[in-house]
Amino acid sequence: MRDQQPHRLTAIRYTPEMAGVWDRLVDESRNGTFLHKRGYMDYHADRFTDHSLIICRDGEPIALLPAHIKDEDFCSHNGLTYGGLLLPDSVTAEEVLGIFSAIKEYIRSNTQATRFIYKPTPHIYHSYPCEEDLYALFRNNATVAERKISSAIPLKAPLPIGGRRKLTDAMKSRLRIVEDGDLNLFWEILQSRLQSKYGVNPVHSINEIELLKSRFPQNIRLFCITGNDGTLLGGTLLFVTDKVVHMQYSATTDEGRRTSALDYLYEHIINDCFADKDYFDFGISVEDGGRYLNNGLIAYKERLGGRAVVYDTYIMDLKQEEE
């Protein structure tokens, strides 16, 4: 009996006419989310020189790598919270080693990049185990360049919320939780808070968020908390995937902080709103690639029940491999 011939794995550059194939493969992958759909990725095409790759097995598209080029770095993908290879059920660990070889060959043959920067999708976003890429990174002598710590809550069995002033029934009766409140007013509160505390603006502009929310209304959801008179006290903008509810932005007014309005809102979201999801992800609490831990910020998330999930970035030195 003849040994089966190995499949030929090749990497080709994505072009806009491949959008339908791309989005289908995102849906079929074990670790893709709506952030990997072209309708999301392309909103900031003016800021990133897209160089995403489609991986083919014997000429048939099977996997994706959201990517762009910055200077001499081939990155996956600085415009996304997480990226990495998007893999279907059929791809094995051995094939992922071959896929990495195909990607490196593509980079060397078609770009001037000397480093491959890789951001895998954290495991909580996987619909089925999908860490073959981490093994391939090890086999390719990649090193950890950044390790950002996030805080996640398993929604099926959350830890009790503790250590805060308890809201009495009378206090709760003066608060209202509404979905799809005034996005523009929330954005004003968010920008003011970020500027006064950190001297920064939100990553997205209000126009970008409005555009993305119109494209992904089931995935990008705003929950607000108001007084009985309708005065906005605060809110949180959530990115909702099949398994994870990710807190993208949150902010309160001075009055909202005085009344612990955001605690009440999180308690409602965690305990009542998303029983069908697996995790609530508060997002990172670090700066400088993880070298500075914001102790106050992470302590707040831990008090609400969050525990550590890491967002890693790896570097593969392609020039060193050639020597």
Summary of the structure (lengths in Angstrom):
residues: 323
radius of gyration: 21.5
end to end distance: 40.5
largest distance: 79.0
contacts: 987
relative contact order: 0.15
helix: 36%
strand: 30%
